[in-house]
Amino acid sequence: MQIIQNSKIPINIWMTLFTNFMEAATSKSLSIETPFKRLKTRTVFVGNVQIGGESPISIQSMTKTPTANVAATVEQIHQLEDAGCEIIRVAVPDNDAAEAIAAIKQQIHIPLVADIHFDYRLAIKAIENGADKIRINPGNIGSRDRIQQVLSRAKASGIPIRIGVNSGSLEKDILNKYGRICAEALVESALRHVAICEEFGFESIVLALKASDVRLMIDSYRLISQKVDYPLHLGVTEAGTYHRGIIKSSIGIGTLLAEGIGDTIRVSLTGDPLSEVAAGYQILGSLALREAGINLISCPTCGRLQVDLVSIVKKVETQISNIRKNMTVAIMGCTVNGPGEAREADLGVACGKGSAILFKKGKIVRKIQEAEIPDVLLEEIRDWK
């Protein structure tokens, strides 16, 4: 143990010791089996993307551009498509935005959802211009008659409706009934509008019960999942900036997914929507529910470190962000866990004093100097098949 913990031991010696040990051990490839059993839900199609049933959990985002600015909106959607976004939502605050949907649809390759608040006529206009799904907010969409008109148009066009309940805009009578915002209040709002839809023979429904409070969000989805079998769109609304938002979203969305709840997700972040897509894949990949591209493993570093590991990891991470390969890469800093993690990864390095040993598919390839590490890893990643 003292030999292993001594970070100053010559790299060729610990490499030989480690190789001899591993050759004596049973070689096993690392496999991950999904332990989560998803709740069975109905199937809804948004364009060509299936939500619910046994379909993969899809990743959504929302544009941050003015929708009426067609060129800017299309450019952002193309960036999101390249990042792996599977369904995109646009805000429709006025008639110009609703009219822009037709031009946007002609230039993109993923289904488009129109986000409607307050004015039901904008929902109808968005449907006429080719929206693949309509999101309505029960707290501000208006009377049953207005809802019926939207449902009638959606049914005739064969598109679904997302009933998007939000803790910040609940109906006043429901707030008065419970005296506070709680899971029961969000669920009652959702069920009220499910009943309206079903009364009019409309069952192509997706439900979302979002809150900025993570515990409230979790409780609400748990409760609604016990009462209906419509597919659920998960998200922590107004989650915040990049770091805070990802933490809150990972806890809220991840907890529910681990319980088998959820059919599509959106990570809501203040900032670049590309970060939302990347975070979505990381959440799903961490639970082995989707391939998340390159799984980068790196040690937290400690006093044993004898290379500039932080700079190495940052350079590699920046360059692999858009590489869609299903592989694990380990960048480890010392002799404690480094050789084991590097060997178990598809590609890995275990660092010593100013250098590292490169592992590929569990085998030692060669020794490389510290300055070479990022470029060697990136070259190996790009050539990986």
RODO-2510 file (C-alpha; in nm, 4 decimals, decimal comma):
residues 385
     n   res          X          Y          Z
     1     m     0,0000     0,0000     0,0000
     2     q     0,2871     0,2371     0,0777
     3     i     0,4331     0,1735    -0,2677
     4     i     0,1045     0,2498    -0,4375
     5     q     0,0471     0,5666    -0,2363
     6     n     0,3981     0,6987    -0,3015
     7     s     0,3430     0,9313    -0,5956
     8     k     0,7193     0,9699    -0,6521
     9     i     0,7789     0,6058    -0,7451
    10     p     0,9219     0,5812    -1,0980
    11     i     0,6454     0,5372    -1,3476
    12     n     0,8047     0,2325    -1,5125
    13     i     0,8085     0,0449    -1,1800
    14     w     0,4443     0,0961    -1,0883
    15     m     0,3492     0,0288    -1,4509
    16     t     0,5202    -0,3121    -1,4293
    17     l     0,3610    -0,3914    -1,0924
    18     f     0,0186    -0,2921    -1,2170
    19     t     0,0534    -0,4901    -1,5406
    20     n     0,1549    -0,8059    -1,3570
    21     f    -0,1330    -0,7687    -1,1152
    22     m    -0,3940    -0,7103    -1,3854
    23     e    -0,2730    -1,0014    -1,5982
    24     a    -0,3289    -1,2253    -1,2990
    25     a    -0,6798    -1,0933    -1,2465
    26     t    -0,9856    -1,1914    -1,4460
    27     s    -1,0454    -0,9510    -1,7309
    28     k    -1,4009    -0,8177    -1,7457
    29     s    -1,5464    -0,5531    -1,9680
    30     l    -1,7377    -0,2835    -1,7883
    31     s    -2,1105    -0,3036    -1,8527
    32     i    -2,3967    -0,0953    -1,7234
    33     e    -2,7440    -0,2383    -1,6966
    34     t    -3,0379    -0,0083    -1,6524
    35     p    -3,1939    -0,0805    -1,3109
    36     f    -3,4906     0,1500    -1,3594
    37     k    -3,8289     0,0218    -1,4685
    38     r    -4,0292     0,2979    -1,6365
    39     l    -4,3945     0,3443    -1,5610
    40     k    -4,6073     0,2496    -1,8590
    41     t    -4,7605     0,5503    -2,0321
    42     r    -4,9584     0,6132    -2,3475
    43     t    -4,7872     0,7002    -2,6730
    44     v    -4,8042     1,0471    -2,8245
    45     f    -4,6321     1,1593    -3,1435
    46     v    -4,4848     1,5081    -3,1782
    47     g    -4,4014     1,5201    -3,5443
    48     n    -4,1900     1,2098    -3,5966
    49     v    -4,0786     1,1876    -3,2318
    50     q    -4,2595     0,9417    -3,0089
    51     i    -4,3162     1,0340    -2,6445
    52     g    -4,4228     0,7717    -2,3942
    53     g    -4,4685     0,4003    -2,4306
    54     e    -4,1315     0,2311    -2,4679
    55     s    -3,9726     0,5100    -2,6700
    56     p    -3,6416     0,6638    -2,5578
    57     i    -3,6727     0,9601    -2,3243
    58     s    -3,6469     1,2591    -2,5562
    59     i    -3,4589     1,5828    -2,4935
    60     q    -3,6179     1,9206    -2,5527
    61     s    -3,5096     2,2810    -2,5382
    62     m    -3,6576     2,6243    -2,6045
    63     t    -3,5251     2,9028    -2,8250
    64     k    -3,4123     3,2264    -2,6600
    65     t    -3,4553     3,4420    -2,9711
    66     p    -3,7628     3,6509    -3,0628
    67     t    -3,9671     3,4003    -3,2636
    68     a    -4,0716     3,6646    -3,5159
    69     n    -3,7028     3,6974    -3,6072
    70     v    -3,7082     3,3938    -3,8331
    71     a    -3,3422     3,4002    -3,9337
    72     a    -3,2118     3,4185    -3,5760
    73     t    -3,4561     3,1558    -3,4539
    74     v    -3,3732     2,9126    -3,7347
    75     e    -3,0004     2,9623    -3,6757
    76     q    -3,0397     2,8787    -3,3076
    77     i    -3,2550     2,5745    -3,3832
    78     h    -2,9922     2,4455    -3,6263
    79     q    -2,7307     2,4749    -3,3501
    80     l    -2,9602     2,2852    -3,1147
    81     e    -3,0232     2,0170    -3,3760
    82     d    -2,6487     1,9656    -3,4107
    83     a    -2,6218     1,9330    -3,0323
    84     g    -2,8851     1,6564    -3,0288
    85     c    -3,2037     1,8448    -2,9395
    86     e    -3,5008     1,6339    -3,0477
    87     i    -3,7975     1,8685    -2,9916
    88     i    -3,7817     2,2484    -2,9911
    89     r    -4,0271     2,4942    -2,8358
    90     v    -4,0712     2,8579    -2,9364
    91     a    -4,2498     3,1373    -2,7541
    92     v    -4,5615     3,2710    -2,9269
    93     p    -4,6453     3,5984    -2,7502
    94     d    -4,8111     3,7693    -3,0450
    95     n    -4,9486     3,7274    -3,3941
    96     d    -4,6134     3,7965    -3,5627
    97     a    -4,4598     3,5045    -3,3741
    98     a    -4,7508     3,2773    -3,4665
    99     e    -4,7165     3,3724    -3,8324
   100     a    -4,3403     3,3098    -3,8239
   101     i    -4,3928     2,9420    -3,7417
   102     a    -4,4658     2,8558    -4,1046
   103     a    -4,1337     2,9964    -4,2272
   104     i    -3,9400     2,8422    -3,9377
   105     k    -4,0915     2,4984    -3,9973
   106     q    -3,9733     2,4980    -4,3581
   107     q    -3,6101     2,5350    -4,2501
   108     i    -3,5709     2,2985    -3,9523
   109     h    -3,5578     1,9224    -3,9083
   110     i    -3,7065     1,8575    -3,5642
   111     p    -4,0633     1,8965    -3,4345
   112     l    -4,1696     2,2439    -3,3234
   113     v    -4,3863     2,3228    -3,0213
   114     a    -4,5715     2,6532    -2,9886
   115     d    -4,5715     2,7908    -2,6343
   116     i    -4,9003     2,9712    -2,5726
   117     h    -5,0094     3,1875    -2,2804
   118     f    -5,3182     3,4054    -2,2341
   119     d    -5,4498     3,4189    -2,5938
   120     y    -5,6088     3,0993    -2,7268
   121     r    -5,6273     3,2554    -3,0749
   122     l    -5,2482     3,2379    -3,0968
   123     a    -5,2707     2,8628    -3,0418
   124     i    -5,5134     2,8327    -3,3313
   125     k    -5,2920     3,0482    -3,5525
   126     a    -4,9853     2,8397    -3,4587
   127     i    -5,1709     2,5209    -3,5535
   128     e    -5,2683     2,6708    -3,8872
   129     n    -4,9020     2,7534    -3,9506
   130     g    -4,7786     2,4011    -3,8890
   131     a    -4,6861     2,3665    -3,5205
   132     d    -4,6312     2,0010    -3,4234
   133     k    -4,7602     2,0499    -3,0692
   134     i    -4,9226     2,3228    -2,8631
   135     r    -4,8323     2,3985    -2,5034
   136     i    -5,1102     2,5672    -2,3079
   137     n    -5,0970     2,6954    -1,9512
   138     p    -5,4138     2,6084    -1,7559
   139     g    -5,3549     2,9074    -1,5301
   140     n    -5,4019     3,1659    -1,8046
   141     i    -5,5520     3,0115    -2,1186
   142     g    -5,9072     3,1065    -2,0343
   143     s    -6,2562     2,9493    -2,0463
   144     r    -6,3677     2,6003    -2,1408
   145     d    -6,5034     2,7335    -2,4681
   146     r    -6,1642     2,8723    -2,5639
   147     i    -5,9944     2,5472    -2,4697
   148     q    -6,2469     2,3542    -2,6763
   149     q    -6,1681     2,5645    -2,9823
   150     v    -5,7961     2,4894    -2,9457
   151     l    -5,8647     2,1187    -2,8952
   152     s    -6,0906     2,1052    -3,1997
   153     r    -5,8207     2,2565    -3,4223
   154     a    -5,5484     2,0357    -3,2736
   155     k    -5,7570     1,7223    -3,3237
   156     a    -5,8323     1,8129    -3,6845
   157     s    -5,4587     1,8638    -3,7468
   158     g    -5,3579     1,5469    -3,5616
   159     i    -5,1249     1,7191    -3,3154
   160     p    -5,0996     1,6792    -2,9359
   161     i    -5,1439     1,9295    -2,6557
   162     r    -4,9127     1,9711    -2,3601
   163     i    -5,0942     2,0820    -2,0501
   164     g    -4,8161     2,2750    -1,8829
   165     v    -4,9022     2,3512    -1,5218
   166     n    -4,6636     2,5943    -1,3544
   167     s    -4,6407     2,6719    -0,9840
   168     g    -4,6080     3,0419    -1,0639
   169     s    -4,9369     3,0708    -1,2532
   170     l    -5,1962     2,8466    -1,0891
   171     e    -5,5658     2,9266    -1,1213
   172     k    -5,6881     3,1608    -0,8473
   173     d    -5,9677     2,9321    -0,7276
   174     i    -5,7235     2,6450    -0,6779
   175     l    -5,4818     2,8708    -0,4912
   176     n    -5,7677     2,9891    -0,2710
   177     k    -5,8767     2,6310    -0,2049
   178     y    -5,5373     2,5140    -0,0792
   179     g    -5,4151     2,8469     0,0545
   180     r    -5,0675     2,7792    -0,0790
   181     i    -4,8789     2,6286    -0,3715
   182     c    -4,8517     2,2551    -0,3139
   183     a    -4,8338     1,9310    -0,5092
   184     e    -5,2060     1,8678    -0,4645
   185     a    -5,2846     2,2080    -0,6166
   186     l    -5,0670     2,1483    -0,9238
   187     v    -5,2189     1,8039    -0,9746
   188     e    -5,5738     1,9359    -0,9415
   189     s    -5,5029     2,1970    -1,2079
   190     a    -5,3660     1,9323    -1,4423
   191     l    -5,6529     1,6900    -1,3817
   192     r    -5,9120     1,9633    -1,4335
   193     h    -5,7825     2,0225    -1,7838
   194     v    -5,7342     1,6546    -1,8573
   195     a    -6,1035     1,6141    -1,7786
   196     i    -6,1913     1,8951    -2,0206
   197     c    -5,9829     1,7352    -2,2930
   198     e    -6,1369     1,3931    -2,2371
   199     e    -6,4868     1,5410    -2,2302
   200     f    -6,4272     1,6716    -2,5815
   201     g    -6,2775     1,3396    -2,6939
   202     f    -5,9196     1,4642    -2,7026
   203     e    -5,6621     1,2302    -2,5504
   204     s    -5,3399     1,3181    -2,7317
   205     i    -5,2048     1,4788    -2,4159
   206     v    -4,8666     1,5337    -2,2520
   207     l    -4,8538     1,6637    -1,8958
   208     a    -4,6027     1,8848    -1,7178
   209     l    -4,6222     2,0027    -1,3570
   210     k    -4,3232     2,2280    -1,3136
   211     a    -4,2024     2,4204    -1,0121
   212     s    -3,8858     2,6090    -0,9256
   213     d    -3,8838     2,4305    -0,5897
   214     v    -3,7251     2,0892    -0,6477
   215     r    -3,9120     1,9056    -0,3715
   216     l    -4,2445     2,0457    -0,4907
   217     m    -4,1651     1,9424    -0,8463
   218     i    -4,0776     1,5876    -0,7384
   219     d    -4,3881     1,5534    -0,5201
   220     s    -4,6149     1,6815    -0,7972
   221     y    -4,4896     1,4372    -1,0596
   222     r    -4,5017     1,1478    -0,8159
   223     l    -4,8634     1,2266    -0,7374
   224     i    -4,9817     1,2778    -1,0963
   225     s    -4,8084     0,9567    -1,2078
   226     q    -5,0357     0,7648    -0,9699
   227     k    -5,3513     0,9126    -1,1227
   228     v    -5,3043     0,9126    -1,5035
   229     d    -5,1090     0,7263    -1,7672
   230     y    -5,0455     1,0196    -1,9999
   231     p    -4,6778     1,0794    -2,0853
   232     l    -4,4983     1,3227    -1,8566
   233     h    -4,2673     1,6075    -1,9550
   234     l    -4,0170     1,6627    -1,6711
   235     g    -3,8473     1,9851    -1,5758
   236     v    -3,7590     2,2204    -1,2928
   237     t    -3,8865     2,5558    -1,4118
   238     e    -3,6811     2,8731    -1,3633
   239     a    -3,3974     2,6525    -1,2399
   240     g    -3,1483     2,9389    -1,2648
   241     t    -2,8055     2,9976    -1,4118
   242     y    -2,5787     2,7235    -1,5425
   243     h    -2,4338     2,5847    -1,2195
   244     r    -2,7377     2,6259    -0,9936
   245     g    -2,9781     2,5215    -1,2662
   246     i    -2,7953     2,2018    -1,3536
   247     i    -2,7758     2,0985    -0,9883
   248     k    -3,1465     2,1590    -0,9309
   249     s    -3,2470     1,9959    -1,2589
   250     s    -3,0240     1,6943    -1,2040
   251     i    -3,1745     1,6328    -0,8622
   252     g    -3,5359     1,6885    -0,9677
   253     i    -3,5326     1,5202    -1,3074
   254     g    -3,2852     1,2513    -1,2025
   255     t    -3,4816     1,1502    -0,8939
   256     l    -3,7982     1,0974    -1,0942
   257     l    -3,6257     0,9155    -1,3788
   258     a    -3,4667     0,6800    -1,1256
   259     e    -3,8190     0,6011    -1,0055
   260     g    -3,9330     0,5269    -1,3605
   261     i    -4,1275     0,8527    -1,3965
   262     g    -4,0876     1,0687    -1,7067
   263     d    -4,0981     1,0403    -2,0852
   264     t    -3,9339     1,3609    -2,2094
   265     i    -3,7224     1,6259    -2,0376
   266     r    -3,6151     1,9870    -2,0640
   267     v    -3,3391     2,1346    -1,8501
   268     s    -3,4347     2,5015    -1,8054
   269     l    -3,1284     2,7252    -1,7713
   270     t    -3,0754     3,0992    -1,7756
   271     g    -2,8401     3,1279    -2,0714
   272     d    -2,7328     2,9373    -2,3801
   273     p    -2,9882     2,6674    -2,4739
   274     l    -2,7049     2,4453    -2,6001
   275     s    -2,6167     2,3921    -2,2339
   276     e    -2,9695     2,2633    -2,1739
   277     v    -2,9282     1,9903    -2,4330
   278     a    -2,5840     1,8890    -2,3095
   279     a    -2,7116     1,8725    -1,9516
   280     g    -3,0111     1,6660    -2,0610
   281     y    -2,7899     1,4058    -2,2215
   282     q    -2,5641     1,3974    -1,9183
   283     i    -2,8590     1,3368    -1,6854
   284     l    -2,9921     1,0545    -1,9020
   285     g    -2,6465     0,9126    -1,9611
   286     s    -2,5688     0,9107    -1,5895
   287     l    -2,8710     0,6856    -1,5396
   288     a    -2,7863     0,4726    -1,8449
   289     l    -3,1159     0,5765    -2,0041
   290     r    -2,9579     0,7239    -2,3177
   291     e    -2,6165     0,7271    -2,4782
   292     a    -2,4702     1,0603    -2,3771
   293     g    -2,1759     1,0774    -2,6113
   294     i    -1,8313     1,0675    -2,4564
   295     n    -1,8341     0,9898    -2,0845
   296     l    -1,5375     1,1827    -1,9460
   297     i    -1,4014     1,0630    -1,6115
   298     s    -1,1439     1,2760    -1,4312
   299     c    -1,0157     1,2683    -1,0760
   300     p    -1,0787     1,5610    -0,8387
   301     t    -0,6997     1,5967    -0,7848
   302     c    -0,5098     1,6051    -0,4553
   303     g    -0,1624     1,6563    -0,3128
   304     r    -0,0300     1,3538    -0,5033
   305     l    -0,0766     1,5280    -0,8364
   306     q     0,2389     1,5914    -1,0408
   307     v     0,0892     1,7175    -1,3674
   308     d    -0,1405     2,0106    -1,4537
   309     l    -0,4458     1,7854    -1,4749
   310     v    -0,7032     2,0652    -1,4654
   311     s    -0,5678     2,2229    -1,7845
   312     i    -0,5453     1,8845    -1,9538
   313     v    -0,9063     1,7971    -1,8721
   314     k    -1,0380     2,1391    -1,9747
   315     k    -0,8658     2,1206    -2,3137
   316     v    -0,9987     1,7728    -2,3849
   317     e    -1,3493     1,8513    -2,2586
   318     t    -1,3752     2,1604    -2,4775
   319     q    -1,2749     1,9697    -2,7893
   320     i    -1,5066     1,6700    -2,7380
   321     s    -1,8287     1,8560    -2,6574
   322     n    -1,9803     1,7911    -3,0013
   323     i    -1,8288     1,4489    -3,0696
   324     r    -2,1143     1,1977    -3,0677
   325     k    -1,9260     0,8772    -2,9850
   326     n    -2,0371     0,6296    -2,7224
   327     m    -1,7161     0,5776    -2,5278
   328     t    -1,5595     0,6384    -2,1877
   329     v    -1,2407     0,8411    -2,1491
   330     a    -1,0560     0,8580    -1,8155
   331     i    -0,7996     1,1229    -1,7262
   332     m    -0,6528     1,0305    -1,3897
   333     g    -0,3909     1,2085    -1,1857
   334     c    -0,2019     0,9556    -0,9742
   335     t    -0,1271     0,5933    -0,8948
   336     v    -0,4053     0,5304    -0,6419
   337     n    -0,7129     0,4939    -0,8627
   338     g    -0,5584     0,6090    -1,1876
   339     p    -0,4457     0,2781    -1,3389
   340     g    -0,7704     0,1015    -1,2516
   341     e    -0,9964     0,3748    -1,3890
   342     a    -0,7827     0,4160    -1,7013
   343     r    -0,7879     0,0435    -1,7705
   344     e    -1,1649     0,0123    -1,7279
   345     a    -1,2295     0,3039    -1,9630
   346     d    -1,2223     0,2640    -2,3391
   347     l    -0,9378     0,5134    -2,3453
   348     g    -0,7489     0,6524    -2,0496
   349     v    -0,4347     0,7970    -1,9011
   350     a    -0,2893     0,7441    -1,5552
   351     c    -0,0450     1,0208    -1,4721
   352     g     0,2805     1,0142    -1,2794
   353     k     0,5545     1,2753    -1,2495
   354     g     0,5364     1,4854    -1,5654
   355     s     0,4111     1,1966    -1,7755
   356     a     0,1357     0,9380    -1,8103
   357     i     0,0642     0,5866    -1,9262
   358     l    -0,1883     0,5606    -2,2093
   359     f    -0,4424     0,2776    -2,1872
   360     k    -0,6573     0,1634    -2,4788
   361     k    -0,9264    -0,1013    -2,4383
   362     g    -0,7708    -0,2091    -2,1098
   363     k    -0,4183    -0,2486    -2,2456
   364     i    -0,1130    -0,0322    -2,1859
   365     v    -0,0133     0,1347    -2,5125
   366     r     0,2766     0,3603    -2,4250
   367     k     0,4199     0,6283    -2,2009
   368     i     0,3536     0,9899    -2,3029
   369     q     0,4866     1,3199    -2,1732
   370     e     0,2606     1,5685    -1,9966
   371     a     0,2579     1,8191    -2,2842
   372     e     0,1409     1,5466    -2,5242
   373     i    -0,1527     1,4188    -2,3203
   374     p    -0,4376     1,6384    -2,4597
   375     d    -0,3372     1,6019    -2,8250
   376     v    -0,2759     1,2275    -2,7958
   377     l    -0,6142     1,1715    -2,6318
   378     l    -0,7957     1,3867    -2,8865
   379     e    -0,6301     1,2059    -3,1749
   380     e    -0,7232     0,8678    -3,0269
   381     i    -1,0820     0,9857    -2,9670
   382     r    -1,1238     1,1080    -3,3248
   383     d    -0,9858     0,7790    -3,4611
   384     w    -1,1967     0,5655    -3,2272
   385     k    -1,4277     0,3180    -3,3989
***
